[in-house]
Amino acid sequence: MKKVILSALAVVFAFNIASAQEEVVRVTTVTTTNYFKPNQGDVTADLGLFGNGIFSSQSPVNTFNGMLKGRLFLMDDLALRVSLSASQESKTNTSDPDVTKKNSKGSFGLFAGIEKHFDGTARLSPYVGADLGIGVGNETSITDNKKDNNFDSSVKGPGTFYIGGKLLFGADYYIAQSLYVGAEAGLDLGCNFTGRTTTTVGGTTKTSEPEGSNFTLGTGVYAGFKIGFVF
């Protein structure tokens, strides 16, 4: 009888040890799989690089075309995304001491959408997604003639307005925990509206009619190369 009881206890003990080992393997596997990639509730932010091309003389950091992006992972493989594009450029020409010319232009865009991520590998996270958003832009040109105010002029506009969306695909590669590089491209679908232009010369102002709109459909590389972080 004693041998039967000891044998039963040995079987129970062995079963418990096996179950514990299986749980450790399962937890270890899950942890290893998600060690680099974001998990549910994580937030990421990335910045586009080389938007002007790798060999461009301009800065490799560029905020055009949704180059700044943040994501909130609702699930391990599903994320909400918000992309921001912003630019501002001003130039002043004083090569002629009697005339100063100033030009400025800027734009702003905001997109929101969703991403679906796939298994890939332990470090590679490919995804597809979609965005909807708007963009606005404007420009101004001013000529200041210091000798004769009658030659002063300013041109404001035309303002532009964009509304549309993107079907996109991309991939993130995690070079370390919470640090990744990647790229993103896709298909643009939208409409651009061009507004009025106001021209003032020698105190006389004229305003043109809106120039109209045009529909666009084409491919684009939105982020070029990017580097990002998981918080």
ChimeraX attribute file (.defattr): number of C-alpha atoms within 10 A of each C-alpha:
attribute: neighborCount
match mode: 1-to-1
recipient: residues
	/A:1	6
	/A:2	7
	/A:3	8
	/A:4	9
	/A:5	10
	/A:6	11
	/A:7	12
	/A:8	12
	/A:9	12
	/A:10	12
	/A:11	12
	/A:12	12
	/A:13	12
	/A:14	12
	/A:15	12
	/A:16	12
	/A:17	12
	/A:18	12
	/A:19	12
	/A:20	12
	/A:21	12
	/A:22	12
	/A:23	12
	/A:24	12
	/A:25	12
	/A:26	12
	/A:27	12
	/A:28	12
	/A:29	12
	/A:30	11
	/A:31	11
	/A:32	12
	/A:33	14
	/A:34	14
	/A:35	17
	/A:36	21
	/A:37	24
	/A:38	23
	/A:39	18
	/A:40	13
	/A:41	13
	/A:42	17
	/A:43	18
	/A:44	19
	/A:45	17
	/A:46	21
	/A:47	20
	/A:48	26
	/A:49	22
	/A:50	17
	/A:51	22
	/A:52	15
	/A:53	13
	/A:54	13
	/A:55	8
	/A:56	10
	/A:57	8
	/A:58	12
	/A:59	12
	/A:60	16
	/A:61	14
	/A:62	21
	/A:63	20
	/A:64	19
	/A:65	23
	/A:66	20
	/A:67	22
	/A:68	20
	/A:69	22
	/A:70	19
	/A:71	22
	/A:72	22
	/A:73	20
	/A:74	14
	/A:75	15
	/A:76	16
	/A:77	17
	/A:78	19
	/A:79	24
	/A:80	18
	/A:81	21
	/A:82	19
	/A:83	22
	/A:84	19
	/A:85	18
	/A:86	19
	/A:87	14
	/A:88	12
	/A:89	10
	/A:90	12
	/A:91	11
	/A:92	13
	/A:93	12
	/A:94	11
	/A:95	9
	/A:96	9
	/A:97	9
	/A:98	11
	/A:99	16
	/A:100	16
	/A:101	18
	/A:102	15
	/A:103	16
	/A:104	15
	/A:105	17
	/A:106	15
	/A:107	18
	/A:108	19
	/A:109	20
	/A:110	19
	/A:111	22
	/A:112	18
	/A:113	18
	/A:114	18
	/A:115	22
	/A:116	18
	/A:117	20
	/A:118	15
	/A:119	12
	/A:120	13
	/A:121	11
	/A:122	14
	/A:123	19
	/A:124	19
	/A:125	22
	/A:126	20
	/A:127	19
	/A:128	17
	/A:129	19
	/A:130	18
	/A:131	20
	/A:132	18
	/A:133	18
	/A:134	17
	/A:135	19
	/A:136	18
	/A:137	19
	/A:138	19
	/A:139	19
	/A:140	19
	/A:141	18
	/A:142	19
	/A:143	19
	/A:144	17
	/A:145	17
	/A:146	13
	/A:147	10
	/A:148	11
	/A:149	13
	/A:150	13
	/A:151	14
	/A:152	19
	/A:153	19
	/A:154	20
	/A:155	19
	/A:156	18
	/A:157	20
	/A:158	19
	/A:159	20
	/A:160	20
	/A:161	18
	/A:162	19
	/A:163	18
	/A:164	18
	/A:165	19
	/A:166	23
	/A:167	16
	/A:168	20
	/A:169	19
	/A:170	19
	/A:171	19
	/A:172	22
	/A:173	21
	/A:174	23
	/A:175	12
	/A:176	13
	/A:177	14
	/A:178	16
	/A:179	18
	/A:180	23
	/A:181	20
	/A:182	21
	/A:183	19
	/A:184	20
	/A:185	18
	/A:186	17
	/A:187	16
	/A:188	19
	/A:189	15
	/A:190	17
	/A:191	16
	/A:192	18
	/A:193	17
	/A:194	20
	/A:195	17
	/A:196	16
	/A:197	19
	/A:198	15
	/A:199	19
	/A:200	15
	/A:201	16
	/A:202	12
	/A:203	12
	/A:204	9
	/A:205	12
	/A:206	10
	/A:207	13
	/A:208	12
	/A:209	11
	/A:210	14
	/A:211	14
	/A:212	11
	/A:213	14
	/A:214	11
	/A:215	12
	/A:216	12
	/A:217	12
	/A:218	10
	/A:219	14
	/A:220	15
	/A:221	17
	/A:222	22
	/A:223	26
	/A:224	21
	/A:225	19
	/A:226	22
	/A:227	18
	/A:228	21
	/A:229	18
	/A:230	20
	/A:231	12
